Every structure is written in C-alpha cells, then in structure tokens.
Amino acid sequence: MDNRIYLDNAATSPIHPEVLDVMFTAMKEVYGNPSSAHAHGRKAKNLLEESRGTIAKLLHCQPGEIIFTSGGTEADNMILRGSVKNLGVKNIITSPIEHHAVFHTVEELAKEGVVKTHLVELDELGHIKLDHLEKLLSENPHALVSLMHGNNEIGNLLSLKKAGELAHKYGALFHSDTVQTMGQFAIDLSQGYVDFAVGAAHKFNGPKGIGFMFCSRKNRPAPLITGGAQERELRSGTENVHAAAGMAKALEISFRDMEKKREHVQNLKNHMMEILREEIPGVTFNGDAEGHSLPNVLSVSFPESETGEMLLFNLDIAGISASGGSACSAGANVGSHVIHALHPGSKRTTVRFSFGKQNTVEEIDQTVAKLKTWYPVPASV
Amino acid sequence: MQLPIYLDNNATTKVDPRVFEAMTPFFLNDFGNAASRSHSFGWKAEEAVDYAREQIAALIGANEKEIIFTSGATESNNLAIKGVFEMYASKGKHIITSVTEHKAVLDTCKHLEKLGAEITYLPVAMDGMLDMKDLENAIRPDTILVSIMYGNNEMGVVQKIREIGALCKSKGVLFHSDATQAVGKIPVDVIADNIDLMSFTAHKMYGPKGIGALFVRRKNPRVKVTAQMDGGGHERGMRSGTLNVPGIVGFGKACELARLEMAQDAERLSKLRDKLENALLKLEESYVNGNKENRLPHTTNISFKYVEGEGLMMAVKDIAVSSGSACTSASLEPSYVLKALGLDDELAHSSLRFGLSRFTTEEEIDYTINYVTQAVNRLRDMSPLWEMFKDGVDLKSIEWSEH
C-alpha cells in the first residue's frame, strides 16, 4: 500500500516505528499477567505502571487518575454510564455533533429513562454557543456536560477552559471527548477544567485496542466491566500490557514532536485550502476551518455535481484514501450526522481529509490535481 | 534453560512467534481502520478481520457471523451476562451459575443482584464437578440463563458441558459458558455442546493480550444481547469501538494454530503434566485438587499439607506458579475455588497451580520436580506441625490457645 496517499489519519494513524519496537519487545519479554505475584507478573506490572506514570506525567495528573481501557469508545461509555450510576448525574448536556461513542450512549441513557438530554445550540461555524450552554446549566442541576475537544469531522476546537469553568460554576461535571486532540495539544489536566477526558492510542500513532480514561480522584464513575478488579476496581480484565507500553511511548513521542508535527499538518491543511480555492470554484470548508480548528482535519464541501456521490469512490480508485465523515459510521449510507446538523438538506459533497506526519505537500498537490479533473472549471466567458 | 521457569500459563501465555509474525503487517503497512469503507486501507483491514473471524469460528464449530470481538474474556463475560439480563428481562430475572466460576462471572452476577436479578450459585462436589441434578432442580420458569465455565482456571476441571447444554436446550434456557481456559486446549464445539454464548480470549492460547471474543448463536435459537458500549455500532451493534485489527489477526492465527496442533500439544502436555504430578504426589500428604478424569491436559493443582502457604510461594521462586487465579492472587485470601471443594484455609493456601504451555520442555519439568520436592521437604523440616504429624499427633484434636 506504499504508493497510496493516506489522508484519513483522523480515522486511524500508522504506528510509529519506535512504538512498535516497544510493543514487540514487551510481547516477547514481558509476557506475564500483571496480577500474578511471581517474577514474570511483577515485571509486567512494573511495565504497566511505568506506562501509566509516563502518561500521567505528560498530562500533569496522578497515575491513579489514568485508567486503561480498550479504547476511546469504552472510556466514553464508562464515563457517561458510570457517572449516571455513581455520581448522581440526572441531566446530560451535549451537542448534536459529538462522536457516536458519546452521542449514541447519551441517547441510550435517555431511552432507559435515567437521564434527560439537552443539546447545546451551535453557531453558524459549528461552535458551541456558550451563552446557551450557560442557560442549560442554570436550568438543569445535577448535570454532566459532555462536549468534545476537537471535532473529528469538521475539526472545530472547543475551549476546555471556557466550557469547564462554566460547567463548574454551576456545579456540573465536565467530560470532554479528547480523542482527536490527545497527543496533538499539550492538555494540562492539573488545571482542573475537565473532570473526565479520554485517549485512544491509535489516533496518535499508537496501537489499536488500547485507550484510557482520565478521571479525577474525587469523581469516580461506576465500572462498566466487572471481574478481577484490575485498574483500581474501575476496569476488570487482564491488562493489555504491551499495548499500554506502546500507548505511553506514542504519547511521549507525540509530546516530544508536538510543535513540529502540528506545524507540518497545519501547513498541509493551509496549502490544501489555498490550492483547492484556486483550482475548484465553489469549494467551501465546513466548520471553522481557518479559525479555532484542528490543524490536521479539513472538511471540504464540494459543489453539487452529478459525480458527487462517486467522489470518495473515485478518489480511492485514484489511490487516495479519505473519508466522508467518521469511520465509525462509514458503513451507513445515512450521511454524516455532523454535516447534517450544520447544513441540513445540503446536496453538496463532503470529504474529510485528515493529515499525518507522513504526508507531504506533493501528496496534497496530487490529490487536488486529481480532484480538479472531476470539477473542471467551466469554459471561460 | 532460563530461570524462572514459566508454569503459570493459565494466567497468560507467551505470544507464539508465528502469531506475532501474522500480526506484524497490520501494525506497519496495513494499518487501516476496519470501519473505513471509502478506501482500500479500510477494506484490507476489514478483509483481515473477516479472515480471522473464520479462523476463530472454525476452531469452535461456529459460523463467522457469530463471533463478536471484545477486549478480552472479562468483557465477553460481562457482555454475555449483563446483555442477556437486559435483553431477556421480560422473560425473567433468574440466572444460575456455580461457586467455582471466575470472578468475571461472579462479580458480574453480584452486580446484577443489586439490579434485581436472582442468582443461584450451585455448589460443586469435592472433585469440583457440578451435580447435574442440582442444576436441573435449580432451573425455574423464570430462569433466563445458565452460566457454567468450560474448564476451571484453578484446577482445570472440565464440566460436563454437553450434558449441561442439552439440559438447558430441553428447558428452553440460554446457556453461556466461560471457555477462556478450554478453547484452544481441548476440542470445543458450540453446536454439539448446545452452547448459546461463549466467552474466550487470545492471550490464554498464545495470542496477544487485549483481544477476546463472545460467540453469540444466530440459529436455534437466535440469541441477542444488549450492547454494553454504544458508539459506531460495530460488531452488529453489540460492541462498538474501533476494531483492534492486529490483535484480531493474531487471535485468528492463534486459533488456527490451536486447531491444527491442539491434539499433539495436548498429548505431549498431558504426559509432562502427569510426570510432574506423579512425581510430586510421591511427597507424603500431597493431594491433587479436582477431578483427574475430566481435566484440562496442561493443568494440575496440588496441595502440600503441613507446608505454610506464603513460605511455599517464597520457596519456589525459580518457578513462576500461582496459588490460584492471577486475578485474585494479589490478595492474601485463600482460593475461593479450592475452599468450595471443601479445603480448609491452610490447605488452600499451601496449594500450587501448574499450567504448562506449548513452550514447556521436559527439562523444565524435571527441574521443577526436583526443585519443588526439595522446597516442600525443607519447609516441612522447619515446620512444628509436620513434626507433630510425624510423631502421630492428631492435629485436629489439639485445642489451640489464643494469644
């Protein structure tokens, strides 16, 4: 697959070679069960706790506040379901453009009748209206606010400080789905803006099948999975040691190379916007692409056209991998719920391009050149 | 030969190099998200997942559509039991299980009790076997699920799963089996065994940690479980979350290897196990726990009477073994499984579980025999209880004064 252009890094990202080294070594040499009392077990436990410590240090929290899970979806589920069970949450304030791991879980909880859901209004760029958030907070006590940090489809960024301070002003808990921003921004959990945050290693060049939940010591949700009482009784199941070690390494590298990588993907994004505007008339960008936005995500809205529906297919034939929206709902032909919330009824075609450190300016040029062939400039008048 | 010798393969196993090799490309070039439907990175990942599903299904006689991927057996057990409890709430709220189940089942049942479930915990006989009559008598009109493990993690006892499955079917009750220790070690056939739901995991059969599966029957009857995690609707809506593609590929390979090599592994390991067991039973006052006829081929659990438990663990440092389940070994409590067989606290404490693997050598077993024999003898030489026993004092007759 080496000649293909991969512009779907928000769906999943290639693993970093250094991460792979750590994992391979761990799989071969540290194969004990961390719960076992013998030498093999202790070695595994040490690696697990070292990994936790690395993550905690990078994020400025206590190791005990990092709970390993199988990924972002599980972490989001545990936080939402577990705080309804354990922390007296009666209202969940969220937005219509959350990832399905949050949105469907909140829907499910509402269906069970255990919480009421309240959706925050968005402005025309897709940002949360903070005054509406405040209104909802003032009307709904015992609330949990769940708002994602960086939107996976349109890239919009939320100010954790503003949203968190607002939530806390009204005594609400604040959960932010930080899956897209973890490793991309230096999130400092010691500031106390968020009560819950999550990470999924495969979004920051780590392995699939491992993630974590951050939860402050005073707000412990009920566990989702019970059994061997691992992870401070919050998450049972034999710990995925080699993957945890890989995740810690991936986060470490992300922090180490953060500025450089952010600059790189931001350049690619700017470049793509610039030449798309030049080459394809009528192109617009969803969300606040040029403002408060993820540097690696660009949601492009192409003008209505007969071939629009085939655009992703044609891109793939041309060796370019991109996405129509979130991978997690890519199978369904219902269109993106995020785009629908922002532009109901639009017949334009949306493609999400998301960049990684391996992408180059040449790849962007090739991609746009290809796109141009499907959107020819009308003969000059 | 490398020390310490790893004989705790019921806790977890080393990844087979062939599994490892199968996984590698999916870390490197084929790293796509299996749910990405718009490009070939995604398709390639999905193809690999589908292939692994077939490999896994083939090992247990299932259809590939009946395999739901999870993060491991604990999650599978949770999904099966909580999922059935929620899905079949209108039919009833009674669940039957046994006292020697893994904590992943027992804790989940305890959790459901708080939510209004009625749980019957069946006792076992001194050899760890369930009495079929007990089970039959426990089934009520509102029983929705029977959850009985296939092979026990501590003593290796294999229940009469086929009889249990047939009984459940005749009574119209769903049957879940935690087959974490059995799959890949002994033949398991979900159709012949009439199993409706079955939990198992890769890392107990030379696959990677962090990946497991729940078999959910699709025909006769069509079984459904309520999802415990919502999101992208992966795994037919029963388990959301980006699929762990390299883990799944490794799991598939591990299952294929098990299917092809299980018979020869089992034959070799049961011989080695028997050699170890017979040699250690030459020590006076040592006993095998659990039924020896119905047992996993690679497991033995032996109690050494008049040996102090903590001392024993310390004295066998060259051998990585446990005195019970890894998931509870951090606590100083004696094994609840052994206590359920009727062992007292002292004897349960002075028990060792040996779990052999594909990588265990005869040399390692020979070393273990000598090493453990010497350790037990040394500890007994220092033990006043052993001395009294040798002097013919009936220890049960002594009234211990309290200090």
Interface residues (C-beta under 8 A of the other chain):
Chain A: M1 D2 R4 Y6 D8 A11 T12 S13 P14 I15 L20 M23 F24 M27 K28 Y31 G32 N33 S35 S36 A37 H38 A39 H40 G41 T69 S70 G71 G72 T73 E74 D76 N77 H99 H100 A101 H104 T105 E107 E108 A200 H202 P207 K208 G209 I210 L224 I225 T226 G227 G228 A229 Q230 S236 G237 T238 E239 N240 V241 H242 A243 L312 F313 L315 D316 I320 S321 A322 S323 G324 S326 A327 C328 S329 A330 G331 A332
Chain B: P4 Y6 D8 A11 T12 T13 K14 V15 F20 F27 L28 N29 D30 F31 G32 N33 A35 S36 R37 S38 H39 S40 F41 G42 K44 T70 S71 G72 A73 T74 E75 N77 N78 H102 K103 A104 V105 D107 T108 K110 H111 T201 H203 P208 K209 G210 I211 A227 Q228 M229 D230 G231 G232 G233 H234 S240 G241 T242 L243 N244 V245 P246 G247 M313 K317 I319 A320 V321 S322 S325 A326 C327 T328 S329 A330
